[in-house]
Amino acid sequence: MILKFIKDFLVYGLASILGKIVAVFLMPIYTSILTKEEYGAMALILSCSGVLDLISNLNIHSGIARDYYERDTNKVSLVSTGFFSILMISTFVFILMLVTTDIWTEYVLGIPQYKTAFILMLASVPVTSFHNYFSILTRFKRKPWLYTVGILIQITVQVSISIYGVVFLRGGIVWVFWGALIGQCCDTLYNMYINKELLSFVYENKYIKRALKFSIPTLPAIIAGWLDTSFGQIIIGRYISIEELGVYSIAVSISSAFILISTALQNVWSPFLYENYQKEYFQEEVNRLYKFFVLCLAALSITLSLFSKEIVLLLSNETYLKASEYIVMLCIPMAFYVILPFASSGVSISRDTKFIGISYVSGTIANLILLFLFVGWAGVIMVPICLGISRIINYMILAKATERKKLLVLPNKYMLYYVVLILLCYLVVSSHLCIYIRALCFVAIDASLFYLNRNDIVLAYNSILKKRN
C-alpha cells in the first residue's frame, strides 16, 4: 500500500510539473522570435483566462468530486449533472464574452490588434472547464498513468502546433493559443473517453445544489488569489506598457520554480497533519519541518536571485534583463505561498475555513490599494512588492488563527529572516556587481545557512523518511 502510494505520488507529481518544465524550455524559442509587445500581450490575455475559467465553472468540479465517493451517490447521475451544468455555464460565458470582444480588447485591455488571439483564448474557456472536470474523474480511477498519458498527449500536440506556427510560419502569438486550444481539446476528448461510462442524459437538481453549496464558499478565496497574481500584470499592460509586461512575465515564468516545492508539500502535508496533530511531539516535529522547508526556500531563492541575470540571459536575451530584479522580489510572495499549508493547519483541523477566505481577501485588498497608489510612481517593481505584502498578510492571518486555536505555534521569525535575506540579495543584484562577487556571496550565504541549521536539517530529513516508511 505504501509503495503504491509513493509511486502514485511521484507519477502525479511529475505530471503536474511537465507543463511548467516545457514552458521554461520554450521560453528561449519564443523570446528569440516574438517581440516584447507580443510577449506582453500574450501574458495579458492569459491573465484574463484565469478569471474566465473560474466563472465558467464556478468550481463545480470540486463539489462533484466531494460527493463522488459518498455511499448514497449515483455516480452516473452525479457526473452527468456536473457535465451539463458546466456545459450551460461555460457556453453562456463564452457567448457573452464573444459578442463583447471589441469592448474587452480595445477599451479594457488596450490590445485591439490581438483580437484573434483573445477569441482563441475565449474558445479555450469551456474546453478548460471540461478538461479540469474530466481530469479529476480520471484521477479518481486511481490509475495515474492514464492521467499522465493525457498530459503527454496535450503537451505534445500543443508544443508541436505552437512551434510550427511561431517558428516556421512566423504567425505570432495566435499560434501559441491555437496550440493550447487544440492540445486541451485532445486531452479533454481522451479523458471523456476514459470516463464515458459515467455520462448519460440525466440531470438531478439535488446533486448540483450540493455541489454549489460546497464550491460557492471557496470562490472568494479563489477570486482573491487570481486578483493577487493577475491584476498586477493587467495594471502593467494597461497603464505602463505591453513591453514592460512582457519583461515581467519572463520573471513570473522563471519564479515558477517554486512550484516544485509547493506541489510536493501540498501533496504530503494534509495526510501528515491529520494523522499526527494529536500526538505529543507534533509541535516539535512541525518546527523541524518548518525550518527545513524555509531553508530549502532560502537556498532556492538565493540561487535564483544572485544568478538571476545569467538565468534570464540563458532563457531569453538581453532585452529582458530587467526581469532579473523582478525575479528577486518575486521570491518573497512565492515563498510565503509555499509555506501557507503550515499556517492554515489550525483552521483545517478545526474546520473553521472562513479564515482562509478572510486571509486571501484581506491580502488582496491591500495589494490592490498599494498598486493603485504606488505603481505609477515606482514602476513595475512595485507589482512583486505589493504581491509580497499581500502574501505576508495572508500568511499572518492564518498563522494567528492557527495559534488562537491552540493547536500549533509556528516559528514565524524564520520567515522574517528569509525576507531580510532576500532584500539583501536584491541590493546585491540591483548594484550590478560582477558574477564573481555574486558567486562568492552565494557560497558564503549558503554555507552559513547550512552550517547554522545542520542539526535541524538532519532531524527534519529523518522525520520525512520516517513518515514515508
C-alpha positions as CSV (number, residue, x, y, z in Angstrom):
1,M,0.0,0.0,0.0
2,I,2.8,2.4,1.0
3,L,4.8,1.6,-2.1
4,K,1.8,2.1,-4.3
5,F,1.1,5.5,-2.6
6,I,4.7,6.7,-3.2
7,K,4.6,5.5,-6.8
8,D,1.3,7.3,-7.5
9,F,2.6,10.4,-5.8
10,L,5.7,10.5,-7.9
11,V,3.7,10.0,-11.1
12,Y,1.2,12.7,-10.3
13,G,3.9,15.0,-9.2
14,L,5.8,14.5,-12.5
15,A,2.6,15.0,-14.5
16,S,1.8,18.2,-12.6
17,I,5.1,19.9,-13.4
18,L,5.6,18.7,-17.0
19,G,3.7,21.8,-18.4
20,K,5.9,24.2,-16.4
21,I,9.1,22.4,-17.5
22,V,8.1,22.6,-21.1
23,A,7.1,26.3,-20.8
24,V,10.6,27.1,-19.5
25,F,12.3,25.3,-22.4
26,L,10.0,27.1,-24.9
27,M,11.0,30.5,-23.4
28,P,14.2,30.9,-25.4
29,I,12.4,30.0,-28.6
30,Y,9.6,32.4,-28.0
31,T,11.7,35.3,-26.8
32,S,14.0,35.0,-29.8
33,I,11.1,35.4,-32.3
34,L,8.3,37.2,-30.5
35,T,8.7,40.9,-29.7
36,K,8.4,42.2,-26.1
37,E,5.0,43.6,-27.1
38,E,3.8,40.2,-28.3
39,Y,5.1,38.5,-25.2
40,G,3.3,41.1,-23.0
41,A,0.0,40.8,-24.9
42,M,0.2,37.0,-24.5
43,A,0.7,37.4,-20.7
44,L,-2.2,39.9,-20.6
45,I,-4.6,37.6,-22.4
46,L,-3.5,34.6,-20.3
47,S,-4.1,36.6,-17.1
48,C,-7.7,37.2,-18.2
49,S,-8.3,33.5,-18.9
50,G,-7.8,32.7,-15.2
51,V,-10.9,34.5,-14.0
52,L,-12.9,33.4,-17.0
53,D,-12.1,29.8,-16.3
54,L,-13.4,30.3,-12.8
55,I,-16.6,32.0,-13.8
56,S,-17.3,29.4,-16.5
57,N,-17.5,26.5,-14.0
58,L,-18.0,28.1,-10.6
59,N,-15.6,25.5,-9.2
60,I,-18.4,22.9,-9.6
61,H,-15.9,20.2,-10.3
62,S,-14.7,20.4,-6.7
63,G,-18.2,20.0,-5.4
64,I,-18.8,17.0,-7.7
65,A,-15.5,15.5,-6.5
66,R,-16.6,15.9,-2.9
67,D,-19.7,13.7,-3.4
68,Y,-18.1,11.2,-5.7
69,Y,-17.4,8.5,-3.0
70,E,-20.5,9.1,-0.9
71,R,-22.4,5.9,-0.4
72,D,-25.8,7.4,-1.4
73,T,-24.4,8.8,-4.7
74,N,-25.4,7.6,-8.1
75,K,-22.1,8.3,-9.9
76,V,-23.7,8.4,-13.4
77,S,-26.3,11.0,-12.3
78,L,-23.7,13.0,-10.3
79,V,-21.2,13.2,-13.1
80,S,-23.8,13.8,-15.8
81,T,-25.3,16.6,-13.7
82,G,-21.9,18.2,-13.3
83,F,-21.2,17.9,-17.0
84,F,-24.4,19.6,-18.2
85,S,-24.1,22.3,-15.5
86,I,-20.6,23.2,-16.7
87,L,-21.8,23.0,-20.3
88,M,-24.6,25.5,-19.8
89,I,-22.5,28.0,-17.7
90,S,-19.4,27.9,-19.8
91,T,-21.3,28.2,-23.1
92,F,-23.2,31.3,-21.7
93,V,-19.9,32.9,-20.6
94,F,-18.2,32.2,-24.0
95,I,-21.1,33.7,-26.0
96,L,-21.3,36.7,-23.7
97,M,-17.6,37.4,-23.9
98,L,-17.5,36.7,-27.7
99,V,-20.2,39.3,-28.5
100,T,-18.4,41.9,-26.3
101,T,-14.9,41.1,-27.6
102,D,-14.3,44.5,-29.1
103,I,-15.0,46.2,-25.7
104,W,-12.6,44.0,-23.9
105,T,-9.7,44.1,-26.3
106,E,-9.9,47.8,-27.2
107,Y,-11.2,49.6,-24.1
108,V,-10.3,47.2,-21.2
109,L,-7.0,45.6,-22.2
110,G,-6.0,48.1,-24.9
111,I,-4.8,45.4,-27.4
112,P,-7.3,45.6,-30.3
113,Q,-4.5,44.2,-32.7
114,Y,-4.6,40.9,-30.8
115,K,-8.3,40.3,-31.1
116,T,-7.8,36.9,-32.8
117,A,-5.6,35.6,-30.0
118,F,-8.2,36.9,-27.5
119,I,-11.0,35.0,-29.3
120,L,-8.9,31.8,-29.3
121,M,-8.5,32.2,-25.5
122,L,-12.2,32.6,-25.2
123,A,-12.7,29.4,-27.1
124,S,-10.4,27.6,-24.7
125,V,-12.5,28.6,-21.7
126,P,-15.2,25.9,-22.0
127,V,-12.6,23.4,-23.1
128,T,-10.6,24.2,-20.0
129,S,-13.6,23.7,-17.8
130,F,-14.2,20.2,-19.2
131,H,-10.5,19.4,-19.1
132,N,-10.4,20.1,-15.4
133,Y,-13.6,18.2,-14.8
134,F,-12.7,15.0,-16.6
135,S,-9.1,15.1,-15.4
136,I,-10.4,14.9,-11.8
137,L,-12.6,11.9,-12.8
138,T,-9.6,10.1,-14.3
139,R,-7.6,10.6,-11.2
140,F,-10.4,9.1,-9.2
141,K,-9.9,5.9,-11.1
142,R,-6.6,5.7,-9.3
143,K,-4.7,4.9,-12.4
144,P,-2.1,7.7,-12.5
145,W,-0.5,6.5,-15.8
146,L,-3.8,7.1,-17.6
147,Y,-3.8,10.6,-16.3
148,T,-0.2,11.1,-17.3
149,V,-0.8,9.8,-20.8
150,G,-3.4,12.5,-21.3
151,I,-1.0,15.2,-20.1
152,L,1.6,13.9,-22.5
153,I,-0.9,14.0,-25.4
154,Q,-1.8,17.6,-24.6
155,I,1.8,18.8,-24.3
156,T,2.9,17.0,-27.5
157,V,0.1,18.5,-29.6
158,Q,0.3,21.9,-28.0
159,V,4.1,22.2,-28.4
160,S,4.1,20.8,-32.0
161,I,1.4,23.3,-33.2
162,S,2.9,26.3,-31.3
163,I,6.4,25.8,-32.6
164,Y,5.3,25.1,-36.1
165,G,3.2,28.3,-36.2
166,V,5.5,30.6,-34.3
167,V,8.9,29.4,-35.6
168,F,8.2,28.2,-39.2
169,L,5.1,30.2,-40.1
170,R,6.1,33.3,-38.1
171,G,2.4,33.6,-37.2
172,G,2.9,35.3,-33.8
173,I,1.1,34.6,-30.6
174,V,-2.0,33.4,-32.4
175,W,-0.3,30.1,-32.9
176,V,0.5,29.8,-29.2
177,F,-3.2,30.0,-28.4
178,W,-4.1,27.6,-31.3
179,G,-1.6,25.1,-29.8
180,A,-3.1,25.5,-26.3
181,L,-6.7,25.1,-27.6
182,I,-6.1,22.0,-29.8
183,G,-3.9,20.4,-27.1
184,Q,-6.5,20.8,-24.5
185,C,-9.2,19.5,-26.8
186,C,-7.2,16.3,-27.4
187,D,-6.7,15.7,-23.7
188,T,-10.3,16.5,-22.9
189,L,-11.6,14.0,-25.5
190,Y,-9.1,11.4,-24.2
191,N,-10.4,11.9,-20.6
192,M,-14.0,11.9,-21.7
193,Y,-13.5,8.6,-23.5
194,I,-11.9,7.1,-20.3
195,N,-15.0,8.2,-18.3
196,K,-17.6,7.6,-20.9
197,E,-19.5,5.1,-18.7
198,L,-20.3,7.9,-16.3
199,L,-22.1,10.1,-18.8
200,S,-25.8,9.9,-19.6
201,F,-28.7,12.2,-20.4
202,V,-29.7,12.7,-16.8
203,Y,-29.8,15.8,-14.6
204,E,-30.6,15.9,-10.9
205,N,-31.1,19.2,-9.0
206,K,-30.0,17.7,-5.7
207,Y,-26.5,17.0,-6.9
208,I,-25.9,20.5,-8.4
209,K,-27.3,22.1,-5.2
210,R,-24.9,20.1,-3.1
211,A,-22.0,20.8,-5.4
212,L,-22.7,24.6,-5.4
213,K,-23.1,24.6,-1.6
214,F,-19.6,23.2,-1.4
215,S,-18.0,25.2,-4.1
216,I,-19.5,28.7,-3.8
217,P,-17.9,29.5,-0.4
218,T,-14.5,28.8,-1.9
219,L,-14.9,31.3,-4.7
220,P,-13.9,34.5,-2.7
221,A,-10.5,32.9,-1.9
222,I,-10.0,31.7,-5.5
223,I,-11.0,35.1,-6.9
224,A,-8.7,36.9,-4.5
225,G,-5.9,34.6,-5.5
226,W,-6.5,35.4,-9.1
227,L,-6.5,39.1,-8.4
228,D,-3.3,38.8,-6.4
229,T,-1.4,37.1,-9.2
230,S,-3.0,38.6,-12.3
231,F,-4.3,42.1,-11.6
232,G,-0.7,43.5,-11.2
233,Q,0.1,42.2,-14.7
234,I,-3.1,43.8,-16.1
235,I,-2.0,47.1,-14.5
236,I,1.4,46.9,-16.1
237,G,0.0,46.2,-19.5
238,R,-2.8,48.8,-19.4
239,Y,-1.1,51.7,-17.6
240,I,2.7,51.2,-18.1
241,S,3.3,49.3,-21.4
242,I,2.8,46.0,-23.0
243,E,6.6,45.7,-23.5
244,E,7.2,46.0,-19.7
245,L,4.6,43.4,-19.1
246,G,6.5,41.1,-21.5
247,V,9.6,41.5,-19.4
248,Y,7.7,41.0,-16.1
249,S,6.1,37.8,-17.5
250,I,9.6,36.3,-18.0
251,A,10.3,36.9,-14.3
252,V,7.0,35.2,-13.4
253,S,7.8,32.2,-15.5
254,I,11.2,31.7,-14.0
255,S,10.0,32.2,-10.5
256,S,7.5,29.3,-11.1
257,A,10.4,27.1,-10.0
258,F,8.9,27.4,-6.5
259,I,6.0,25.2,-7.7
260,L,8.3,22.2,-7.5
261,I,8.5,22.6,-3.7
262,S,4.9,23.8,-3.4
263,T,3.4,20.8,-5.2
264,A,5.4,18.3,-3.1
265,L,4.5,20.0,0.2
266,Q,0.7,20.3,-0.6
267,N,0.6,16.6,-1.5
268,V,2.2,15.3,1.7
269,W,1.1,17.9,4.3
270,S,-2.6,17.1,4.8
271,P,-2.1,13.4,5.4
272,F,0.8,14.1,7.8
273,L,-1.3,16.8,9.6
274,Y,-4.5,14.8,10.1
275,E,-2.6,11.7,11.2
276,N,-0.3,13.3,13.7
277,Y,-1.8,16.5,15.1
278,Q,-2.9,14.8,18.3
279,K,0.4,13.2,19.1
280,E,2.6,14.5,21.9
281,Y,5.6,15.6,19.9
282,F,3.6,17.1,17.0
283,Q,4.7,20.7,17.7
284,E,8.4,19.7,17.8
285,E,8.2,17.8,14.5
286,V,6.4,20.7,12.8
287,N,9.0,23.1,14.0
288,R,11.7,20.9,12.5
289,L,9.9,20.5,9.2
290,Y,9.1,24.2,9.1
291,K,12.8,25.2,9.5
292,F,13.7,22.6,6.9
293,F,11.3,24.0,4.2
294,V,12.3,27.6,5.0
295,L,15.9,26.5,4.5
296,C,15.0,24.9,1.1
297,L,13.2,28.1,0.1
298,A,16.1,30.2,1.1
299,A,18.6,28.0,-0.9
300,L,16.3,28.2,-4.0
301,S,15.7,31.9,-3.6
302,I,19.4,32.8,-3.2
303,T,20.2,30.8,-6.3
304,L,17.5,32.4,-8.4
305,S,18.3,35.9,-7.0
306,L,22.1,36.0,-7.2
307,F,22.2,34.4,-10.6
308,S,19.0,35.9,-12.0
309,K,20.8,37.9,-14.7
310,E,22.5,34.7,-16.1
311,I,19.2,32.8,-15.9
312,V,17.4,35.5,-17.8
313,L,20.1,35.6,-20.5
314,L,20.1,31.8,-20.7
315,L,16.3,31.6,-21.2
316,S,15.8,34.8,-23.2
317,N,18.1,37.7,-24.3
318,E,19.5,41.0,-23.0
319,T,16.3,43.0,-23.8
320,Y,14.6,41.1,-21.0
321,L,17.5,41.7,-18.5
322,K,15.4,44.0,-16.2
323,A,13.4,40.8,-15.3
324,S,16.3,39.8,-13.1
325,E,15.4,42.4,-10.5
326,Y,11.7,41.3,-10.6
327,I,12.7,37.7,-10.0
328,V,14.4,38.6,-6.7
329,M,11.3,40.4,-5.4
330,L,9.0,37.6,-6.6
331,C,10.9,35.2,-4.3
332,I,9.1,36.7,-1.3
333,P,5.5,36.1,-2.4
334,M,6.3,32.7,-3.9
335,A,8.0,31.5,-0.7
336,F,5.0,32.7,1.5
337,Y,2.7,30.9,-0.8
338,V,4.7,27.7,-0.5
339,I,4.7,27.8,3.3
340,L,0.9,28.6,3.6
341,P,-0.1,24.9,4.4
342,F,1.7,25.3,7.7
343,A,-0.1,28.5,8.5
344,S,-3.5,27.1,7.6
345,S,-3.1,23.9,9.7
346,G,-5.2,25.1,12.7
347,V,-8.2,26.2,10.6
348,S,-8.0,23.0,8.6
349,I,-8.0,20.8,11.7
350,S,-10.9,22.8,13.4
351,R,-12.8,23.1,10.1
352,D,-13.0,26.8,10.6
353,T,-12.2,27.5,7.0
354,K,-13.7,31.0,6.9
355,F,-10.3,32.3,7.9
356,I,-8.9,31.1,4.5
357,G,-11.3,33.4,2.7
358,I,-10.7,36.3,5.1
359,S,-6.9,36.0,4.8
360,Y,-6.9,35.9,1.0
361,V,-9.4,38.8,0.6
362,S,-7.5,40.9,3.2
363,G,-4.2,40.4,1.4
364,T,-5.8,41.1,-2.0
365,I,-7.4,44.4,-0.8
366,A,-4.0,45.6,0.5
367,N,-2.4,44.5,-2.8
368,L,-4.9,46.5,-5.0
369,I,-4.7,49.6,-2.8
370,L,-0.9,49.7,-2.9
371,L,-0.9,49.0,-6.6
372,F,-3.1,52.0,-7.4
373,L,-1.1,54.2,-5.0
374,F,2.5,53.4,-6.0
375,V,2.8,51.7,-9.4
376,G,2.6,55.0,-11.3
377,W,5.3,56.4,-9.0
378,A,7.7,53.5,-8.5
379,G,7.1,51.4,-11.7
380,V,6.9,47.7,-12.3
381,I,9.0,46.8,-9.3
382,M,6.0,47.6,-7.1
383,V,4.0,44.8,-8.6
384,P,6.0,42.0,-6.9
385,I,6.5,44.1,-3.8
386,C,2.7,44.6,-3.4
387,L,2.2,40.9,-4.1
388,G,4.7,40.1,-1.4
389,I,2.9,42.3,1.1
390,S,-0.4,40.6,0.2
391,R,1.0,37.1,0.7
392,I,2.6,38.1,4.1
393,I,-0.8,39.4,5.3
394,N,-2.5,36.2,4.0
395,Y,0.1,34.1,5.9
396,M,0.0,36.1,9.1
397,I,-3.8,36.0,9.4
398,L,-3.8,32.2,9.0
399,A,-0.8,31.7,11.3
400,K,-2.5,33.8,14.1
401,A,-5.8,31.9,13.6
402,T,-3.9,28.7,13.9
403,E,-2.2,29.9,17.1
404,R,-5.5,31.0,18.6
405,K,-6.9,27.5,18.1
406,K,-4.1,26.4,20.5
407,L,-3.2,23.6,18.1
408,L,0.1,24.9,16.8
409,V,2.6,27.8,17.2
410,L,4.8,28.4,14.2
411,P,8.4,29.7,14.4
412,N,7.5,32.7,12.2
413,K,10.8,34.5,12.9
414,Y,12.4,32.3,10.3
415,M,10.3,33.8,7.6
416,L,11.3,37.3,8.8
417,Y,14.9,36.2,8.5
418,Y,14.1,35.0,5.0
419,V,12.6,38.3,3.9
420,V,15.7,40.2,5.2
421,L,17.9,37.8,3.3
422,I,16.0,38.3,0.0
423,L,16.2,42.1,0.5
424,L,19.9,41.8,0.9
425,C,20.1,39.8,-2.3
426,Y,18.1,42.5,-4.1
427,L,20.7,45.1,-3.1
428,V,23.4,42.9,-4.5
429,V,21.6,42.3,-7.8
430,S,20.5,45.9,-8.3
431,S,24.0,47.1,-7.6
432,H,25.1,45.3,-10.8
433,L,28.0,43.5,-9.1
434,C,30.0,41.1,-11.3
435,I,29.2,37.4,-11.3
436,Y,32.3,36.5,-9.4
437,I,31.3,38.7,-6.4
438,R,27.8,37.4,-6.6
439,A,29.1,33.8,-6.7
440,L,31.2,34.5,-3.6
441,C,28.1,35.9,-1.8
442,F,26.2,32.8,-2.9
443,V,28.7,30.4,-1.4
444,A,29.1,32.4,1.8
445,I,25.4,32.7,2.4
446,D,24.5,29.1,1.6
447,A,27.4,27.7,3.6
448,S,26.4,29.8,6.6
449,L,22.8,28.8,6.4
450,F,23.5,25.1,6.2
451,Y,26.1,25.2,9.0
452,L,23.8,27.1,11.4
453,N,20.9,24.7,10.7
454,R,22.8,21.5,10.3
455,N,21.1,19.7,13.2
456,D,17.6,20.8,12.1
457,I,18.3,19.6,8.6
458,V,19.3,16.1,9.8
459,L,16.3,15.8,12.1
460,A,13.8,17.1,9.5
461,Y,15.3,14.7,6.9
462,N,14.9,11.8,9.3
463,S,11.3,12.8,10.1
464,I,10.4,12.8,6.4
465,L,12.0,9.4,5.9
466,K,10.1,8.1,8.9
467,K,6.8,9.3,7.6
468,R,7.4,7.8,4.2
469,N,8.2,4.4,5.7
